Amino acid sequence: MSDFTPSHSSAVPAAPASKARFRPAAVEPVRLASIGAAVGVAVPGHAADVTVTGITLNSRSVEAGDLYVALPGASRHGADFVAQAVGAGAVAVLTDDAGARLLALGNDTPVPVLVVDKPRNVVGPLSAAIYGSTDGAEDDFTLFGVTGTNGKTTTTYFINSLLRALGTRSGLIGTIEILAGTEPIPSLLTTPESTEVHGLLALMRERGLGAAAMEVSSHAISYQRVDGVLFDVAGFTNLTQDHLDLHGTMDDYFATKAELFTPARARRAVVTVDDEWGRRLAGTAGIPVTTLSTDGQAAADWAVATTEPRGLGTAFTLKGPDGAELRLHTGLPGSFNVANAALAAVMVLAGGVDHAVLQEAVDTADPFTVAVPGRMQLVAEQPAAVVDFAHNTDALARALEAVRPPAPDSRLIVVFGATGQRDQGKRPAMGAVAARLADTVIITDDDPHDEDAAAIRADVLAGAEHARSSESLPCEILEVFPRDEAIRRAVELAGPSDSILVAGRGHEVWQEVKGVNLALDDRVELRSALTARGFNVLQDDRIES
């Protein structure tokens, strides 16, 4: 695990059950001397015998016995909150030189302070050591990590659903929610901080779970939120333009994703090779790779061989090495959900499940028809009304293609916008793809954040109008805001045989405008507008009424 040594063999409660949601109920105490040795800092005197039973970066999450890690933030340094952390029960502080100088300017800190050059680099390994999150992982706990631009959430839901169909108690760490078995824990980030990730993994192991599936975003890798985590199987969906506000170029974006496919972070991989980035990753990964093709364009170990419509979804055959074959089905619409289901299946195979056992599970439980909140979520059938998280060009195109009504005289209406303070280059491209694939394009606000909403809409409109004029497209383009009014306009324009796609925000229930969170759930607004017009809506417990 590391050079940490518990001070004694008896685990002690880490916190009351009401607070210990991101960590196990009991933790082996670790001597501060061991922590100091791990980070290269001598701990003198009685301080060496101080014992630690938790770790956190957030002073508001401190529990008795914690090591509080004070890092520099966007506007303030974590050292400014040491007094609050100590008051809440922190027994020691880990910080950098800047934090130590801030502490020296204030009153004496009543707990030991460890100072290292780059504390962020040691947070993940320290968290793993304190919580014991990697103990015995090779024997009784299988951890799946999914990365890529689109499809991460649905693929992790599919993996989790498939594991349960196989009789494995499993957990989930992702954008929408975190599940430790059946207990839901609200998720604020695609991947929580590394302290929380390790606490959650230890909690899952403590509760006897046999596996977990985790979304791994490029932000999580860049910001070191998965440091110290070793995935048994890492999966890759695809790579399309997104997050260039963080990465700058697609090559840098790819390089960040590729870090997951190294021996320090994963044991083996399943890589979808439908795009050039997947093929490049499969050829350069530093770990054993199983390849997957879902579009028939590349040779691969596993490939989708046949597909046929079944209801709103698709039945398909997946063929693998030595004549192996799986007959699968997803009830979710779109070819991308075939890709998500295929990746989930091959990842679980790579985790050690026999393909015949997997076939029996999918035949019995239909695990790839599990509903994923805000991902191709059907709100009504006449008109077909769908809410999806598609918030980049590729995802929007795939979603539009998936909900296109089959009747030639039916129309496809899309409502979408673009997020503020994010990759601006994709805005006109999203407008253009909507103009090409939809009959009525309603451009509205997404989450403007601190950016001018009208300017964001103008960027999207420019792309849509340029595509319409230069390509002689027949679509209607409207600018309607605020977003709830845009959704109502879409429903006013729709007939029973039409399709409505509300894209970009998915499961999100707050819209951030100039630092203010406004209550806004696309599913609630769409259901309300449909009901007001006399259309029937589907009942779904995940949609607040």
Kinemage of the C-alpha trace (Angstrom):
@kinemage 1
@onewidth
@group {chain A} dominant
@subgroup {mainchain}
@vectorlist {calphas} color= white
{ca met a 1} P 0.000 0.000 0.000
{ca ser a 2} L 2.639 2.535 1.148
{ca asp a 3} L 5.088 3.083 4.005
{ca phe a 4} L 2.225 4.056 6.327
{ca thr a 5} L 1.922 2.136 9.584
{ca pro a 6} L -1.252 2.180 11.688
{ca ser a 7} L -0.614 3.111 15.323
{ca his a 8} L -2.555 0.045 16.516
{ca ser a 9} L -4.645 -2.709 14.998
{ca ser a 10} L -8.106 -1.587 16.064
{ca ala a 11} L -10.097 0.527 13.629
{ca val a 12} L -11.947 3.457 15.147
{ca pro a 13} L -15.102 5.216 13.972
{ca ala a 14} L -14.177 7.999 11.536
{ca ala a 15} L -17.351 10.034 12.010
{ca pro a 16} L -21.032 9.784 12.839
{ca ala a 17} L -22.942 7.843 10.206
{ca ser a 18} L -24.787 10.971 9.100
{ca lys a 19} L -21.523 12.606 8.016
{ca ala a 20} L -19.487 9.608 6.837
{ca arg a 21} L -21.014 9.435 3.379
{ca phe a 22} L -17.775 9.835 1.403
{ca arg a 23} L -15.677 7.635 3.652
{ca pro a 24} L -15.810 4.318 5.509
{ca ala a 25} L -17.363 4.047 8.960
{ca ala a 26} L -14.115 2.831 10.526
{ca val a 27} L -10.507 3.621 9.670
{ca glu a 28} L -7.210 2.251 10.993
{ca pro a 29} L -5.454 5.206 12.696
{ca val a 30} L -2.205 6.246 11.008
{ca arg a 31} L 0.635 7.920 12.928
{ca leu a 32} L 1.632 11.352 11.701
{ca ala a 33} L 5.230 10.140 11.682
{ca ser a 34} L 4.278 7.722 8.904
{ca ile a 35} L 2.568 10.491 6.960
{ca gly a 36} L 5.611 12.715 7.345
{ca ala a 37} L 7.928 9.960 6.182
{ca ala a 38} L 5.767 9.405 3.088
{ca val a 39} L 5.981 13.064 2.059
{ca gly a 40} L 9.603 13.552 3.124
{ca val a 41} L 8.971 15.682 6.206
{ca ala a 42} L 10.325 14.850 9.663
{ca val a 43} L 7.713 15.048 12.422
{ca pro a 44} L 9.439 15.823 15.734
{ca gly a 45} L 8.511 15.064 19.321
{ca his a 46} L 5.034 14.184 20.475
{ca ala a 47} L 3.564 15.290 17.138
{ca ala a 48} L 4.889 12.074 15.624
{ca asp a 49} L 2.400 10.084 17.709
{ca val a 50} L -0.670 12.077 16.587
{ca thr a 51} L -3.010 9.689 14.765
{ca val a 52} L -5.002 10.466 11.641
{ca thr a 53} L -8.256 8.739 10.617
{ca gly a 54} L -9.274 10.825 7.602
{ca ile a 55} L -8.191 13.405 5.049
{ca thr a 56} L -9.975 16.282 3.316
{ca leu a 57} L -9.328 19.366 1.187
{ca asn a 58} L -12.484 21.121 2.361
{ca ser a 59} L -12.568 22.762 5.793
{ca arg a 60} L -16.361 22.363 5.818
{ca ser a 61} L -15.992 18.590 5.484
{ca val a 62} L -13.470 18.129 8.314
{ca glu a 63} L -14.245 15.425 10.851
{ca ala a 64} L -12.503 14.565 14.094
{ca gly a 65} L -9.120 12.993 13.404
{ca asp a 66} L -8.664 14.437 9.917
{ca leu a 67} L -5.561 15.636 8.161
{ca tyr a 68} L -6.624 18.928 6.557
{ca val a 69} L -4.857 19.659 3.268
{ca ala a 70} L -4.653 23.412 2.672
{ca leu a 71} L -4.150 24.091 -1.049
{ca pro a 72} L -4.149 27.333 -3.037
{ca gly a 73} L -7.546 28.085 -4.586
{ca ala a 74} L -8.848 30.392 -7.286
{ca ser a 75} L -9.272 33.333 -4.929
{ca arg a 76} L -8.102 32.243 -1.474
{ca his a 77} L -5.622 29.814 -0.002
{ca gly a 78} L -6.832 26.865 2.028
{ca ala a 79} L -4.578 28.040 4.843
{ca asp a 80} L -7.089 30.832 5.471
{ca phe a 81} L -9.476 28.171 6.752
{ca val a 82} L -7.159 26.255 9.061
{ca ala a 83} L -8.801 27.709 12.184
{ca gln a 84} L -12.192 26.397 11.040
{ca ala a 85} L -10.652 23.023 10.186
{ca val a 86} L -9.005 22.693 13.578
{ca gly a 87} L -12.200 23.792 15.287
{ca ala a 88} L -14.010 20.975 13.476
{ca gly a 89} L -11.515 18.370 14.666
{ca ala a 90} L -8.517 18.412 12.303
{ca val a 91} L -5.459 17.031 14.098
{ca ala a 92} L -2.842 18.106 11.543
{ca val a 93} L -2.377 20.284 8.465
{ca leu a 94} L -0.552 19.617 5.199
{ca thr a 95} L 0.220 22.675 3.080
{ca asp a 96} L 2.744 24.372 0.788
{ca asp a 97} L 5.205 27.205 1.443
{ca ala a 98} L 2.622 29.878 0.681
{ca gly a 99} L 0.210 28.286 3.133
{ca ala a 100} L 2.907 28.054 5.795
{ca arg a 101} L 3.673 31.776 5.398
{ca leu a 102} L -0.024 32.619 5.814
{ca leu a 103} L -0.167 30.516 8.963
{ca ala a 104} L 2.962 32.202 10.310
{ca leu a 105} L 1.283 35.606 9.948
{ca gly a 106} L -1.653 34.556 12.118
{ca asn a 107} L -1.948 33.055 15.550
{ca asp a 108} L -0.029 29.929 16.447
{ca thr a 109} L -1.566 26.870 14.828
{ca pro a 110} L -2.421 24.430 17.633
{ca val a 111} L -1.830 21.295 15.512
{ca pro a 112} L 1.244 20.026 13.642
{ca val a 113} L 1.812 21.544 10.193
{ca leu a 114} L 3.583 19.567 7.456
{ca val a 115} L 4.987 21.644 4.587
{ca val a 116} L 5.774 20.160 1.159
{ca asp a 117} L 6.556 21.790 -2.180
{ca lys a 118} L 3.587 20.355 -4.106
{ca pro a 119} L 0.990 18.960 -1.713
{ca arg a 120} L -1.472 18.273 -4.527
{ca asn a 121} L 0.907 15.596 -5.823
{ca val a 122} L 0.672 13.582 -2.605
{ca val a 123} L -3.040 13.936 -1.800
{ca gly a 124} L -4.154 10.905 -3.827
{ca pro a 125} L -1.529 8.474 -2.505
{ca leu a 126} L -2.043 9.771 1.055
{ca ser a 127} L -5.793 9.279 0.733
{ca ala a 128} L -5.298 5.726 -0.515
{ca ala a 129} L -2.991 4.977 2.395
{ca ile a 130} L -5.172 6.561 5.106
{ca tyr a 131} L -8.392 4.899 3.932
{ca gly a 132} L -6.831 1.645 2.766
{ca ser a 133} L -8.829 1.969 -0.416
{ca thr a 134} L -6.531 -0.306 -2.413
{ca asp a 135} L -6.125 -3.093 0.167
{ca gly a 136} L -6.771 -6.471 -1.443
{ca ala a 137} L -8.276 -4.874 -4.544
{ca glu a 138} L -6.738 -7.499 -6.807
{ca asp a 139} L -8.687 -10.264 -5.072
{ca asp a 140} L -12.234 -9.143 -4.380
{ca phe a 141} L -13.022 -5.748 -5.873
{ca thr a 142} L -13.064 -4.822 -9.558
{ca leu a 143} L -12.880 -1.154 -10.489
{ca phe a 144} L -13.967 0.029 -13.937
{ca gly a 145} L -13.080 3.514 -15.220
{ca val a 146} L -14.647 5.056 -18.340
{ca thr a 147} L -13.259 8.070 -20.156
{ca gly a 148} L -13.947 9.817 -23.472
{ca thr a 149} L -15.859 12.889 -24.584
{ca asn a 150} L -19.342 11.399 -24.905
{ca gly a 151} L -20.970 8.325 -23.426
{ca lys a 152} L -19.150 8.101 -20.089
{ca thr a 153} L -22.248 8.410 -17.937
{ca thr a 154} L -24.400 5.955 -19.875
{ca thr a 155} L -21.585 3.421 -20.126
{ca thr a 156} L -20.999 3.467 -16.361
{ca tyr a 157} L -24.736 3.034 -15.770
{ca phe a 158} L -24.720 0.108 -18.200
{ca ile a 159} L -21.724 -1.480 -16.440
{ca asn a 160} L -23.380 -1.069 -13.066
{ca ser a 161} L -26.652 -2.522 -14.372
{ca leu a 162} L -24.859 -5.460 -15.981
{ca leu a 163} L -22.892 -6.205 -12.809
{ca arg a 164} L -26.114 -6.300 -10.826
{ca ala a 165} L -27.647 -8.623 -13.401
{ca leu a 166} L -24.646 -10.869 -12.802
{ca gly a 167} L -25.381 -10.859 -9.071
{ca thr a 168} L -22.529 -8.535 -8.095
{ca arg a 169} L -23.196 -5.781 -5.561
{ca ser a 170} L -21.682 -2.743 -7.235
{ca gly a 171} L -21.165 0.978 -6.846
{ca leu a 172} L -21.169 3.995 -9.152
{ca ile a 173} L -19.212 7.259 -9.130
{ca gly a 174} L -20.328 9.736 -11.755
{ca thr a 175} L -21.855 12.973 -12.937
{ca ile a 176} L -25.433 12.352 -11.895
{ca glu a 177} L -25.050 10.431 -8.690
{ca ile a 178} L -22.809 8.286 -6.565
{ca leu a 179} L -24.080 4.917 -5.421
{ca ala a 180} L -22.493 2.916 -2.621
{ca gly a 181} L -24.552 -0.189 -3.223
{ca thr a 182} L -28.114 1.108 -3.245
{ca glu a 183} L -27.464 4.262 -1.194
{ca pro a 184} L -27.472 7.385 -3.412
{ca ile a 185} L -25.028 10.193 -2.663
{ca pro a 186} L -25.496 13.472 -4.625
{ca ser a 187} L -22.623 14.203 -7.010
{ca leu a 188} L -21.402 17.745 -7.720
{ca leu a 189} L -18.452 16.898 -9.973
{ca thr a 190} L -18.000 14.331 -12.749
{ca thr a 191} L -15.345 12.864 -10.463
{ca pro a 192} L -15.063 13.944 -6.805
{ca glu a 193} L -11.780 15.091 -5.268
{ca ser a 194} L -9.192 12.377 -4.694
{ca thr a 195} L -9.805 12.397 -0.941
{ca glu a 196} L -13.462 11.595 -1.581
{ca val a 197} L -12.743 9.053 -4.330
{ca his a 198} L -10.541 7.015 -2.000
{ca gly a 199} L -12.989 7.415 0.861
{ca leu a 200} L -15.807 6.178 -1.366
{ca leu a 201} L -13.821 3.205 -2.638
{ca ala a 202} L -12.959 2.237 0.930
{ca leu a 203} L -16.626 2.663 1.922
{ca met a 204} L -17.698 0.368 -0.912
{ca arg a 205} L -15.182 -2.263 0.109
{ca glu a 206} L -16.251 -1.948 3.743
{ca arg a 207} L -19.850 -2.638 2.716
{ca gly a 208} L -18.849 -5.746 0.838
{ca leu a 209} L -19.375 -4.471 -2.699
{ca gly a 210} L -17.640 -6.482 -5.382
{ca ala a 211} L -17.140 -3.803 -8.040
{ca ala a 212} L -17.661 -0.180 -9.014
{ca ala a 213} L -17.832 1.863 -12.216
{ca met a 214} L -16.466 5.401 -12.334
{ca glu a 215} L -16.555 8.211 -14.875
{ca val a 216} L -13.061 9.636 -15.407
{ca ser a 217} L -13.128 13.049 -17.056
{ca ser a 218} L -10.128 14.876 -18.460
{ca his a 219} L -10.618 17.411 -15.657
{ca ala a 220} L -10.316 14.594 -13.120
{ca ile a 221} L -6.974 13.550 -14.605
{ca ser a 222} L -5.679 17.113 -15.027
{ca tyr a 223} L -6.686 18.135 -11.505
{ca gln a 224} L -5.315 14.893 -10.018
{ca arg a 225} L -8.668 13.690 -8.673
{ca val a 226} L -7.862 10.060 -9.532
{ca asp a 227} L -4.252 10.030 -8.325
{ca gly a 228} L -3.495 6.874 -6.387
{ca val a 229} L -6.385 4.987 -8.034
{ca leu a 230} L -5.576 1.845 -10.003
{ca phe a 231} L -8.409 0.735 -12.286
{ca asp a 232} L -8.755 -2.917 -13.130
{ca val a 233} L -10.302 -2.041 -16.508
{ca ala a 234} L -10.164 1.371 -18.198
{ca gly a 235} L -12.541 2.031 -21.102
{ca phe a 236} L -12.463 4.621 -23.894
{ca thr a 237} L -15.597 5.800 -25.717
{ca asn a 238} L -14.547 8.476 -28.236
{ca leu a 239} L -12.881 11.868 -28.512
{ca thr a 240} L -14.508 14.926 -30.095
{ca gln a 241} L -14.031 18.662 -29.645
{ca asp a 242} L -14.821 19.748 -26.100
{ca his a 243} L -13.031 21.260 -23.110
{ca leu a 244} L -10.476 23.044 -25.279
{ca asp a 245} L -10.812 25.954 -22.845
{ca leu a 246} L -8.809 23.686 -20.499
{ca his a 247} L -6.625 21.705 -22.886
{ca gly a 248} L -5.986 24.170 -25.724
{ca thr a 249} L -5.662 21.631 -28.533
{ca met a 250} L -7.124 18.255 -29.400
{ca asp a 251} L -3.654 16.714 -29.117
{ca asp a 252} L -3.349 17.963 -25.536
{ca tyr a 253} L -6.886 16.779 -24.802
{ca phe a 254} L -5.978 13.341 -26.119
{ca ala a 255} L -2.716 13.258 -24.160
{ca thr a 256} L -4.632 13.893 -20.936
{ca lys a 257} L -7.090 11.083 -21.665
{ca ala a 258} L -4.215 8.773 -22.597
{ca glu a 259} L -2.717 9.138 -19.112
{ca leu a 260} L -5.435 6.816 -17.849
{ca phe a 261} L -4.097 4.027 -20.068
{ca thr a 262} L -0.755 3.667 -18.323
{ca pro a 263} L 0.464 1.061 -15.798
{ca ala a 264} L 0.280 3.563 -12.942
{ca arg a 265} L -3.469 4.038 -13.467
{ca ala a 266} L -4.916 0.864 -15.015
{ca arg a 267} L -4.203 -2.820 -15.419
{ca arg a 268} L -5.940 -3.371 -18.766
{ca ala a 269} L -8.061 -1.459 -21.252
{ca val a 270} L -10.949 -1.691 -23.688
{ca val a 271} L -10.695 0.951 -26.416
{ca thr a 272} L -13.383 1.815 -28.948
{ca val a 273} L -11.578 2.338 -32.246
{ca asp a 274} L -14.377 3.989 -34.229
{ca asp a 275} L -12.454 7.282 -34.457
{ca glu a 276} L -8.824 8.142 -35.166
{ca trp a 277} L -8.194 8.985 -31.520
{ca gly a 278} L -9.304 5.551 -30.380
{ca arg a 279} L -7.088 3.869 -32.951
{ca arg a 280} L -4.183 6.061 -31.869
{ca leu a 281} L -4.796 5.219 -28.220
{ca ala a 282} L -4.991 1.492 -28.899
{ca gly a 283} L -1.606 1.670 -30.602
{ca thr a 284} L 0.151 3.678 -27.900
{ca ala a 285} L -1.370 2.537 -24.589
{ca gly a 286} L 1.135 1.144 -22.121
{ca ile a 287} L -1.184 -1.622 -20.898
{ca pro a 288} L -2.892 -4.643 -22.529
{ca val a 289} L -5.694 -3.424 -24.821
{ca thr a 290} L -8.835 -5.106 -26.133
{ca thr a 291} L -10.215 -3.212 -29.125
{ca leu a 292} L -13.868 -2.663 -29.996
{ca ser a 293} L -15.433 -1.514 -33.253
{ca thr a 294} L -19.090 -0.530 -33.324
{ca asp a 295} L -19.310 0.940 -36.835
{ca gly a 296} L -17.489 -1.686 -38.889
{ca gln a 297} L -14.810 0.751 -40.053
{ca ala a 298} L -11.833 -0.738 -38.214
{ca ala a 299} L -10.517 -4.212 -37.439
{ca ala a 300} L -10.954 -5.036 -33.761
{ca asp a 301} L -11.014 -7.854 -31.217
{ca trp a 302} L -14.749 -7.334 -30.721
{ca ala a 303} L -17.081 -5.822 -33.303
{ca val a 304} L -20.767 -5.060 -33.685
{ca ala a 305} L -21.747 -7.369 -36.536
{ca thr a 306} L -25.479 -6.852 -37.021
{ca thr a 307} L -28.090 -4.409 -35.771
{ca glu a 308} L -31.861 -4.259 -36.069
{ca pro a 309} L -34.442 -1.900 -34.557
{ca arg a 310} L -36.376 -3.160 -31.555
{ca gly a 311} L -38.902 -0.664 -30.248
{ca leu a 312} L -37.109 2.622 -29.574
{ca gly a 313} L -33.824 0.773 -29.172
{ca thr a 314} L -31.642 -1.717 -31.018
{ca ala a 315} L -30.874 -5.430 -30.914
{ca phe a 316} L -27.333 -6.235 -32.033
{ca thr a 317} L -24.734 -8.957 -32.241
{ca leu a 318} L -21.240 -8.553 -30.881
{ca lys a 319} L -18.605 -10.922 -32.284
{ca gly a 320} L -15.257 -11.566 -30.630
{ca pro a 321} L -12.168 -13.776 -30.683
{ca asp a 322} L -12.359 -17.517 -31.394
{ca gly a 323} L -15.934 -17.346 -32.630
{ca ala a 324} L -17.328 -15.837 -29.424
{ca glu a 325} L -20.653 -14.098 -29.929
{ca leu a 326} L -22.985 -12.036 -27.745
{ca arg a 327} L -26.589 -11.188 -28.595
{ca leu a 328} L -27.366 -7.887 -26.909
{ca his a 329} L -30.110 -5.293 -26.788
{ca thr a 330} L -30.476 -1.722 -25.576
{ca gly a 331} L -33.823 -0.036 -25.181
{ca leu a 332} L -32.240 3.414 -25.426
{ca pro a 333} L -32.404 5.052 -28.874
{ca gly a 334} L -29.412 5.881 -31.061
{ca ser a 335} L -26.398 4.091 -32.485
{ca phe a 336} L -24.258 5.693 -29.785
{ca asn a 337} L -26.142 3.672 -27.176
{ca val a 338} L -25.244 0.519 -29.094
{ca ala a 339} L -21.634 1.661 -28.747
{ca asn a 340} L -22.096 2.381 -25.026
{ca ala a 341} L -23.693 -1.015 -24.391
{ca ala a 342} L -21.029 -2.841 -26.396
{ca leu a 343} L -18.247 -1.090 -24.487
{ca ala a 344} L -19.874 -1.910 -21.147
{ca ala a 345} L -20.183 -5.576 -22.119
{ca val a 346} L -16.578 -5.929 -23.307
{ca met a 347} L -15.263 -4.105 -20.232
{ca val a 348} L -17.088 -6.534 -17.948
{ca leu a 349} L -15.672 -9.414 -19.985
{ca ala a 350} L -12.216 -7.894 -19.527
{ca gly a 351} L -12.933 -7.804 -15.801
{ca gly a 352} L -13.013 -11.595 -15.756
{ca val a 353} L -16.609 -12.594 -16.538
{ca asp a 354} L -17.108 -15.494 -18.968
{ca his a 355} L -19.030 -14.506 -22.087
{ca ala a 356} L -21.549 -17.350 -21.658
{ca val a 357} L -22.324 -16.157 -18.128
{ca leu a 358} L -22.710 -12.629 -19.418
{ca gln a 359} L -25.075 -13.791 -22.166
{ca glu a 360} L -27.304 -15.496 -19.617
{ca ala a 361} L -27.422 -12.306 -17.532
{ca val a 362} L -28.408 -10.053 -20.448
{ca asp a 363} L -31.035 -12.542 -21.593
{ca thr a 364} L -32.568 -12.592 -18.134
{ca ala a 365} L -32.353 -8.971 -17.019
{ca asp a 366} L -32.004 -6.739 -20.136
{ca pro a 367} L -29.464 -4.528 -18.295
{ca phe a 368} L -28.832 -2.108 -21.180
{ca thr a 369} L -32.384 -0.816 -21.080
{ca val a 370} L -31.779 0.890 -17.731
{ca ala a 371} L -32.914 4.519 -17.829
{ca val a 372} L -30.166 7.101 -17.369
{ca pro a 373} L -31.454 10.458 -16.048
{ca gly a 374} L -31.032 13.210 -18.627
{ca arg a 375} L -29.480 10.902 -21.218
{ca met a 376} L -31.928 10.337 -24.091
{ca gln a 377} L -34.647 10.515 -21.443
{ca leu a 378} L -38.091 10.099 -22.958
{ca val a 379} L -40.707 12.479 -21.519
{ca ala a 380} L -43.535 11.815 -24.010
{ca glu a 381} L -44.201 9.604 -27.019
{ca gln a 382} L -46.678 11.704 -29.084
{ca pro a 383} L -44.913 13.936 -29.843
{ca ala a 384} L -41.677 12.124 -29.062
{ca ala a 385} L -40.110 14.457 -26.500
{ca val a 386} L -36.564 13.749 -25.343
{ca val a 387} L -34.140 15.458 -22.957
{ca asp a 388} L -30.446 14.770 -23.519
{ca phe a 389} L -27.154 16.074 -22.125
{ca ala a 390} L -25.671 16.600 -25.612
{ca his a 391} L -23.600 19.743 -25.200
{ca asn a 392} L -21.004 19.505 -27.950
{ca thr a 393} L -21.178 19.187 -31.721
{ca asp a 394} L -20.729 15.425 -32.027
{ca ala a 395} L -23.150 14.576 -29.225
{ca leu a 396} L -25.764 16.971 -30.597
{ca ala a 397} L -25.499 15.440 -34.079
{ca arg a 398} L -25.891 11.914 -32.707
{ca ala a 399} L -28.867 12.891 -30.580
{ca leu a 400} L -30.602 14.610 -33.486
{ca glu a 401} L -30.081 11.604 -35.723
{ca ala a 402} L -31.441 9.308 -32.997
{ca val a 403} L -34.724 11.202 -32.518
{ca arg a 404} L -35.478 12.007 -36.156
{ca pro a 405} L -39.131 10.917 -36.697
{ca pro a 406} L -39.487 8.226 -39.371
{ca ala a 407} L -42.500 9.742 -41.172
{ca pro a 408} L -41.407 12.053 -44.043
{ca asp a 409} L -43.967 14.718 -43.156
{ca ser a 410} L -43.023 14.817 -39.446
{ca arg a 411} L -40.714 17.499 -38.088
{ca leu a 412} L -37.743 17.495 -35.734
{ca ile a 413} L -37.582 20.480 -33.368
{ca val a 414} L -34.466 21.119 -31.272
{ca val a 415} L -33.962 23.463 -28.312
{ca phe a 416} L -30.377 24.082 -27.246
{ca gly a 417} L -27.725 26.657 -26.427
{ca ala a 418} L -24.056 26.735 -25.440
{ca thr a 419} L -22.375 26.978 -22.072
{ca gly a 420} L -20.661 30.209 -21.077
{ca gln a 421} L -16.976 30.415 -20.175
{ca arg a 422} L -16.274 27.168 -22.010
{ca asp a 423} L -14.825 26.224 -25.396
{ca gln a 424} L -16.154 29.020 -27.635
{ca gly a 425} L -14.997 27.378 -30.850
{ca lys a 426} L -17.735 24.748 -30.743
{ca arg a 427} L -20.632 27.268 -30.621
{ca pro a 428} L -21.002 28.016 -34.358
{ca ala a 429} L -20.345 24.357 -35.157
{ca met a 430} L -23.223 23.327 -32.897
{ca gly a 431} L -25.473 25.860 -34.609
{ca ala a 432} L -24.485 24.506 -38.013
{ca val a 433} L -25.142 20.861 -37.142
{ca ala a 434} L -28.557 21.765 -35.727
{ca ala a 435} L -29.443 23.610 -38.965
{ca arg a 436} L -28.446 20.580 -41.022
{ca leu a 437} L -30.295 17.961 -39.004
{ca ala a 438} L -33.378 19.685 -37.549
{ca asp a 439} L -36.421 21.245 -39.196
{ca thr a 440} L -36.893 23.887 -36.510
{ca val a 441} L -33.888 25.185 -34.570
{ca ile a 442} L -34.630 27.092 -31.372
{ca ile a 443} L -31.494 28.673 -29.956
{ca thr a 444} L -31.661 29.668 -26.305
{ca asp a 445} L -29.518 29.871 -23.170
{ca asp a 446} L -27.697 26.982 -21.541
{ca asp a 447} L -25.647 27.977 -18.474
{ca pro a 448} L -24.218 31.408 -19.287
{ca his a 449} L -22.202 31.522 -16.054
{ca asp a 450} L -20.596 34.986 -15.944
{ca glu a 451} L -20.620 35.484 -19.720
{ca asp a 452} L -23.168 37.609 -21.593
{ca ala a 453} L -25.997 35.283 -22.615
{ca ala a 454} L -26.870 37.279 -25.732
{ca ala a 455} L -23.288 37.038 -26.989
{ca ile a 456} L -23.316 33.262 -26.560
{ca arg a 457} L -26.586 32.953 -28.460
{ca ala a 458} L -25.167 35.172 -31.210
{ca asp a 459} L -22.226 32.799 -31.699
{ca val a 460} L -24.546 29.805 -32.045
{ca leu a 461} L -26.956 31.707 -34.294
{ca ala a 462} L -24.124 32.771 -36.584
{ca gly a 463} L -23.168 29.142 -37.194
{ca ala a 464} L -26.766 28.076 -37.814
{ca glu a 465} L -27.554 30.938 -40.183
{ca his a 466} L -24.312 30.553 -42.120
{ca ala a 467} L -24.991 26.851 -42.669
{ca arg a 468} L -28.586 27.545 -43.729
{ca ser a 469} L -27.606 30.191 -46.283
{ca ser a 470} L -24.452 28.564 -47.636
{ca glu a 471} L -25.984 25.072 -47.891
{ca ser a 472} L -29.538 26.140 -48.865
{ca leu a 473} L -31.033 24.372 -45.876
{ca pro a 474} L -34.840 24.514 -45.405
{ca cys a 475} L -34.795 24.781 -41.602
{ca glu a 476} L -36.469 27.487 -39.529
{ca ile a 477} L -34.183 29.227 -37.025
{ca leu a 478} L -35.555 30.989 -33.936
{ca glu a 479} L -33.910 32.746 -31.026
{ca val a 480} L -36.054 32.377 -27.899
{ca phe a 481} L -35.091 33.070 -24.308
{ca pro a 482} L -35.231 32.444 -21.430
{ca arg a 483} L -34.894 28.688 -21.726
{ca asp a 484} L -38.268 27.740 -20.256
{ca glu a 485} L -39.969 29.962 -22.830
{ca ala a 486} L -37.952 28.270 -25.593
{ca ile a 487} L -39.178 24.861 -24.427
{ca arg a 488} L -42.778 26.087 -24.419
{ca arg a 489} L -42.337 27.458 -27.945
{ca ala a 490} L -41.072 24.081 -29.141
{ca val a 491} L -44.151 22.348 -27.735
{ca glu a 492} L -46.462 24.983 -29.261
{ca leu a 493} L -44.959 24.224 -32.675
{ca ala a 494} L -45.113 20.427 -32.354
{ca gly a 495} L -47.762 18.061 -33.619
{ca pro a 496} L -48.338 14.514 -32.334
{ca ser a 497} L -46.113 12.943 -35.003
{ca asp a 498} L -43.204 15.346 -34.503
{ca ser a 499} L -40.104 14.965 -32.306
{ca ile a 500} L -38.717 17.458 -29.807
{ca leu a 501} L -35.141 17.312 -28.527
{ca val a 502} L -34.159 19.550 -25.613
{ca ala a 503} L -30.381 19.306 -25.499
{ca gly a 504} L -27.449 20.452 -23.419
{ca arg a 505} L -28.390 20.241 -19.757
{ca gly a 506} L -29.825 16.769 -19.276
{ca his a 507} L -30.343 15.967 -15.598
{ca glu a 508} L -29.231 19.388 -14.303
{ca val a 509} L -31.726 21.261 -12.122
{ca trp a 510} L -29.967 24.639 -11.729
{ca gln a 511} L -29.032 27.223 -14.354
{ca glu a 512} L -26.130 29.479 -13.409
{ca val a 513} L -26.538 33.096 -14.521
{ca lys a 514} L -24.115 35.766 -13.272
{ca gly a 515} L -23.311 33.788 -10.148
{ca val a 516} L -26.961 33.056 -9.335
{ca asn a 517} L -28.397 29.538 -9.493
{ca leu a 518} L -31.889 29.554 -10.985
{ca ala a 519} L -34.115 26.509 -10.579
{ca leu a 520} L -34.505 24.989 -14.052
{ca asp a 521} L -35.042 21.356 -14.999
{ca asp a 522} L -35.564 20.755 -18.736
{ca arg a 523} L -37.587 17.631 -17.973
{ca val a 524} L -39.960 19.497 -15.659
{ca glu a 525} L -40.416 22.360 -18.142
{ca leu a 526} L -40.979 19.968 -21.044
{ca arg a 527} L -43.491 17.882 -19.112
{ca ser a 528} L -45.352 21.016 -17.982
{ca ala a 529} L -45.515 22.449 -21.512
{ca leu a 530} L -46.720 19.162 -22.992
{ca thr a 531} L -49.396 18.764 -20.326
{ca ala a 532} L -50.611 22.323 -20.867
{ca arg a 533} L -51.223 21.474 -24.536
{ca gly a 534} L -53.102 18.298 -23.695
{ca phe a 535} L -50.380 15.834 -24.676
{ca asn a 536} L -49.859 12.722 -22.559
{ca val a 537} L -46.556 12.491 -20.693
{ca leu a 538} L -44.729 9.464 -19.337
{ca gln a 539} L -44.566 9.005 -15.584
{ca asp a 540} L -41.012 8.979 -14.232
{ca asp a 541} L -40.120 9.168 -10.553
{ca arg a 542} L -36.855 10.930 -11.413
{ca ile a 543} L -38.733 13.945 -12.798
{ca glu a 544} L -39.963 16.276 -10.086
{ca ser a 545} L -43.571 17.306 -10.555
